[in-house]
Amino acid sequence: FPFFSGIDYSVRLTRVGSASATLSASVPPPFDITMPAQGAQFTDGNVLTVAWSPPGTGTRVTVPINITCTHTDGQTTGIPRTNGSDPDGDGRDDISVDDLLKELDHYKRTSAPVRDCEIRIEVELWQTGLVDPAFESGIIVGAQTRSLTVSYVPSR
């Protein structure tokens, strides 16, 4: 759904031939990624700090990162990765560039050195809601996601 300030969204799921499903989930408040800047460049030994505001107190946070590296021979390697969360609720996650690149060895299909990488970062704040008692399991989630892309260029 598009975001409009001050508007509450309500979604009701309906089963065919039955009453409306009783479930609910609240969408976390809007937020912005404040660090790093869109398009920022990182290299070996750097720590990539992802920060957002407001921090999302009372919500769950995930910070998925997807990396696509291009090698000097033109081949590409994709590294899917979810970095983690915000257990202390401070609205930030520190990510070691070197740790991200260690995962490259598990996925690459070439021995050519890395020329550069595109790093897509998402911050997702989410809350689970009440599930319809007619179902044995499952969840309903209210979430807001923001994303940006930065790059990695080897220092060597």
Residue frames relative to the residue before (quaternion, step in Angstrom):
aa qw qx qy qz dx dy dz
F 1.0000 0.0000 0.0000 0.0000 0.00 0.00 0.00
P 0.4786 -0.6329 0.5032 0.3423 3.60 -1.02 0.61
F 0.4158 -0.7079 0.5123 0.2521 3.57 -1.10 0.65
F 0.0100 0.7491 -0.6621 0.0205 3.53 -0.99 0.96
S 0.4735 -0.6921 0.4688 0.2775 3.56 -0.74 1.09
G 0.8340 0.2299 -0.1819 0.4674 3.54 -1.05 0.88
I 0.6122 0.5325 -0.3550 0.4644 3.60 1.25 0.12
D 0.2394 -0.7473 0.6029 0.1439 3.59 -0.90 0.93
Y 0.2524 -0.7579 0.5838 0.1449 3.56 -0.98 0.87
S 0.0625 -0.7718 0.6320 0.0322 3.53 -1.08 0.73
V 0.0627 -0.7876 0.6130 0.0012 3.55 -0.80 1.04
R 0.0617 -0.7831 0.6184 0.0211 3.56 -0.85 0.95
L 0.2295 -0.7562 0.6016 0.1162 3.54 -0.87 1.03
T 0.1365 -0.8017 0.5802 0.0456 3.56 -0.95 0.89
R 0.3230 -0.7257 0.5767 0.1908 3.54 -1.01 0.88
V 0.5167 -0.6183 0.4873 0.3366 3.57 -1.06 0.71
G 0.8507 0.1407 -0.1165 0.4929 3.56 -0.91 0.95
S 0.7264 0.3593 -0.2420 0.5335 3.58 1.15 0.37
A 0.6592 -0.4904 0.3854 0.4201 3.54 -1.30 0.02
S 0.6761 -0.4845 0.3617 0.4211 3.54 -1.28 0.30
A 0.5052 -0.6352 0.4947 0.3106 3.52 -1.12 0.68
T 0.2857 -0.7496 0.5738 0.1651 3.56 -1.02 0.81
L 0.3671 0.6933 -0.5537 0.2792 3.54 -0.29 1.24
S 0.0540 -0.8068 0.5884 0.0072 3.51 -1.20 0.49
A 0.0545 0.7500 -0.6591 0.0099 3.51 -1.30 0.50
S 0.3069 -0.7410 0.5685 0.1831 3.56 -0.99 0.82
V 0.3868 -0.6892 0.5612 0.2459 3.54 -1.07 0.77
P 0.4826 -0.6646 0.4763 0.3138 3.62 -0.85 0.89
P 0.6203 -0.5495 0.3882 0.4032 3.60 -1.16 0.42
P 0.6179 -0.5447 0.4045 0.3972 3.61 -1.18 0.49
F 0.0234 -0.7850 0.6191 0.0006 3.57 -1.20 0.57
D 0.2629 -0.7364 0.5975 0.1775 3.56 -1.32 0.21
I 0.4125 -0.6349 0.5800 0.3006 3.56 -1.20 0.56
T 0.1927 -0.8191 0.5353 0.0730 3.58 -0.65 1.14
M 0.7738 0.0781 -0.0534 0.6264 3.59 1.27 -0.40
P 0.5927 -0.2377 -0.7685 0.0396 1.63 -1.94 1.56
A 0.6318 -0.4986 0.4078 0.4312 3.55 -1.27 0.00
Q 0.5974 -0.5392 0.4514 0.3854 3.56 -1.16 0.64
G 0.8311 0.2214 -0.1710 0.4807 3.61 -0.90 0.93
A 0.3846 0.7274 -0.4918 0.2848 3.62 1.24 0.03
Q 0.2993 -0.7565 0.5606 0.1543 3.57 -1.18 0.63
F 0.1044 -0.7872 0.6076 0.0176 3.54 -1.01 0.95
T 0.1361 -0.7802 0.6051 0.0820 3.56 -1.26 0.43
D 0.7777 -0.3364 0.2478 0.4697 3.56 -1.33 -0.07
G 0.8096 0.2792 -0.2184 0.4678 3.55 -1.07 0.83
N 0.5602 0.6100 -0.3956 0.3971 3.62 1.21 -0.22
V 0.2615 -0.6919 0.6413 0.2041 3.50 -1.34 0.40
L 0.2569 -0.7586 0.5872 0.1173 3.52 -0.77 1.13
T 0.1185 -0.7992 0.5873 0.0479 3.58 -0.45 1.18
V 0.1357 -0.7589 0.6346 0.0548 3.54 -0.79 1.11
A 0.0421 0.7973 -0.5988 0.0638 3.58 -0.75 1.06
W 0.0639 -0.7870 0.6135 0.0150 3.56 -1.14 0.70
S 0.1021 -0.7926 0.6006 0.0252 3.51 -1.21 0.60
P 0.4894 -0.2609 -0.8240 0.1159 1.51 -1.75 1.80
P 0.6680 -0.5799 0.3090 0.3492 3.58 -1.17 0.57
G 0.4888 -0.6866 0.4405 0.3092 3.64 1.10 -0.29
T 0.1074 0.8213 -0.5476 0.1188 3.54 1.02 0.78
G 0.7998 0.2595 -0.2169 0.4960 3.57 -0.90 0.96
T 0.6658 0.4391 -0.3087 0.5183 3.59 1.27 0.08
R 0.4592 -0.6165 0.5420 0.3396 3.53 -1.30 0.18
V 0.1688 -0.7891 0.5870 0.0652 3.55 -1.08 0.76
T 0.0031 -0.7462 0.6649 0.0317 3.53 -1.10 0.78
V 0.1697 -0.7687 0.6104 0.0871 3.54 -1.17 0.65
P 0.0672 -0.8194 0.5690 0.0167 3.60 0.19 1.25
I 0.0914 -0.7779 0.6212 0.0250 3.54 -1.05 0.85
N 0.0521 -0.7713 0.6341 0.0196 3.56 -0.93 0.96
I 0.1279 -0.8099 0.5723 0.0170 3.54 -0.77 1.09
T 0.0517 -0.7585 0.6487 0.0348 3.56 -1.05 0.85
C 0.0998 -0.8091 0.5789 0.0148 3.56 -0.56 1.22
T 0.2203 -0.7361 0.6258 0.1342 3.54 -1.13 0.78
H 0.2894 -0.7658 0.5566 0.1417 3.55 -0.89 1.02
T 0.6677 -0.5229 0.3528 0.3953 3.57 -1.26 0.36
D 0.6638 0.4745 -0.3153 0.4846 3.61 1.21 -0.33
G 0.6132 -0.5910 0.3267 0.4098 3.59 1.31 0.16
Q 0.5492 0.5996 -0.4144 0.4087 3.61 1.20 -0.23
T 0.2551 -0.7597 0.5766 0.1592 3.57 -1.22 0.51
T 0.1616 -0.7533 0.6307 0.0925 3.52 -1.26 0.55
G 0.1953 -0.7740 0.5934 0.1036 3.56 -0.88 0.98
I 0.1041 -0.7876 0.6065 0.0317 3.55 -0.95 0.91
P 0.1288 -0.7872 0.5970 0.0851 3.60 -0.30 1.16
R 0.1281 0.8029 -0.5687 0.1243 3.58 -0.86 0.87
T 0.1558 -0.7304 0.6496 0.1427 3.54 -1.11 0.64
N 0.3701 -0.7732 0.4731 0.2033 3.54 -0.52 1.18
G 0.7011 -0.4631 0.3137 0.4423 3.57 0.79 -0.79
S 0.5856 -0.5811 0.4659 0.3198 3.48 -1.11 -0.76
D 0.4712 -0.6329 0.5270 0.3158 3.53 -1.28 -0.45
P 0.0871 -0.8667 0.4869 0.0644 3.61 0.57 1.12
D 0.7239 0.4172 -0.2652 0.4812 3.61 1.04 -0.61
G 0.4609 -0.7421 0.4013 0.2754 3.60 1.31 0.08
D 0.4557 0.7160 -0.4377 0.2970 3.60 1.17 0.41
G 0.5011 -0.6863 0.4111 0.3300 3.60 1.26 0.04
R 0.7016 0.3923 -0.2952 0.5164 3.57 1.02 0.76
D 0.0853 -0.7587 0.6445 0.0412 3.51 -1.30 0.53
D 0.2137 -0.7803 0.5782 0.1054 3.59 -0.76 1.06
I 0.0811 -0.8094 0.5813 -0.0215 3.55 -0.76 1.12
S 0.3281 -0.7443 0.5523 0.1825 3.56 -0.75 1.06
V 0.4422 -0.6875 0.5097 0.2683 3.58 -0.77 1.05
D 0.6387 0.5352 -0.3322 0.4419 3.60 0.97 -0.82
D 0.6456 0.5092 -0.3258 0.4667 3.61 1.00 -0.76
L 0.6214 0.5345 -0.3435 0.4585 3.58 1.02 -0.75
L 0.7069 0.4793 -0.2675 0.4462 3.58 0.91 -0.93
K 0.5382 0.6113 -0.4101 0.4104 3.61 1.17 -0.42
E 0.6426 0.5352 -0.3175 0.4469 3.58 1.10 -0.68
L 0.5030 0.6780 -0.4082 0.3474 3.58 1.22 -0.45
D 0.6329 0.5694 -0.3306 0.4074 3.59 0.97 -0.84
H 0.6487 0.5296 -0.3190 0.4437 3.61 1.10 -0.62
Y 0.7743 0.3845 -0.1702 0.4729 3.59 1.13 -0.60
K 0.6239 0.5901 -0.3647 0.3599 3.62 1.01 -0.60
R 0.2615 -0.7645 0.5774 0.1174 3.52 -1.20 0.76
T 0.6929 0.3931 -0.2641 0.5437 3.57 1.23 0.38
S 0.3943 -0.7053 0.5285 0.2604 3.55 -1.19 0.47
A 0.4386 0.6995 -0.4545 0.3342 3.59 1.29 -0.01
P 0.5402 -0.6294 0.4457 0.3368 3.60 -1.04 0.69
V 0.5576 -0.5876 0.4693 0.3515 3.54 -1.27 0.41
R 0.3111 -0.7327 0.5781 0.1792 3.56 -0.99 0.93
D 0.7471 -0.2406 0.1811 0.5926 3.57 0.97 -0.92
C 0.2086 -0.7655 0.5947 0.1295 3.56 -1.31 0.28
E 0.2693 -0.6993 0.6343 0.1903 3.50 -1.24 0.62
I 0.1253 -0.7988 0.5877 0.0290 3.58 -0.78 1.06
R 0.1167 -0.7885 0.6028 0.0375 3.57 -0.51 1.22
I 0.1118 -0.8008 0.5883 -0.0007 3.54 -0.68 1.20
E 0.0632 -0.7674 0.6366 0.0427 3.54 -1.00 0.84
V 0.1361 -0.7232 0.6660 0.1221 3.52 -1.22 0.56
E 0.0311 -0.8031 0.5946 -0.0205 3.55 -0.72 1.09
L 0.1232 -0.7486 0.6489 0.0583 3.54 -0.84 1.05
W 0.0891 0.8226 -0.5512 0.1076 3.58 -0.77 1.01
Q 0.1476 -0.7585 0.6310 0.0691 3.49 -1.33 0.54
T 0.3442 -0.7155 0.5639 0.2271 3.54 -1.04 0.75
G 0.2679 -0.7745 0.5567 0.1355 3.51 -1.20 0.59
L 0.6838 -0.4534 0.3715 0.4345 3.52 -1.33 -0.24
V 0.3126 -0.7616 0.5465 0.1537 3.53 -0.94 0.95
D 0.5878 -0.5718 0.4472 0.3571 3.55 -1.11 0.73
P 0.4453 -0.7208 0.4608 0.2643 3.63 -0.71 1.00
A 0.5430 0.6141 -0.4102 0.3997 3.63 1.21 -0.19
F 0.6896 0.4311 -0.2704 0.5153 3.58 1.23 -0.36
E 0.4922 -0.6830 0.4595 0.2831 3.56 -1.03 0.77
S 0.8057 -0.0165 0.0352 0.5911 3.57 1.07 -0.63
G 0.4545 0.6714 -0.5149 0.2785 3.52 -1.31 0.10
I 0.2154 -0.7561 0.6022 0.1391 3.52 -1.33 0.20
I 0.2024 -0.6940 0.6616 0.1990 3.50 -1.36 0.22
V 0.1544 -0.8148 0.5584 0.0222 3.55 -0.90 0.98
G 0.1670 -0.7191 0.6635 0.1216 3.52 -1.17 0.75
A 0.0678 0.8320 -0.5413 0.1011 3.60 -0.63 1.08
Q 0.1220 -0.7196 0.6731 0.1191 3.48 -1.39 0.41
T 0.0861 -0.8034 0.5892 0.0080 3.57 -0.95 0.94
R 0.0590 -0.7492 0.6587 0.0376 3.54 -1.11 0.78
S 0.0561 -0.8130 0.5792 0.0202 3.59 -1.10 0.62
L 0.0066 -0.7623 0.6466 0.0261 3.50 -1.37 0.34
T 0.3054 -0.7406 0.5715 0.1777 3.54 -1.30 0.31
V 0.0484 -0.7590 0.6492 0.0103 3.54 -1.03 0.93
S 0.3348 -0.7553 0.5245 0.2059 3.59 -1.24 0.11
Y 0.2653 -0.7156 0.6254 0.1623 3.49 -1.38 0.45
V 0.0062 -0.7588 0.6513 -0.0081 3.55 -1.01 0.91
P 0.4709 -0.6935 0.4603 0.2922 3.62 -0.70 1.06
S 0.4386 -0.6933 0.5072 0.2640 3.56 -1.11 0.70
R 0.6659 0.5017 -0.3034 0.4613 3.59 1.21 -0.36
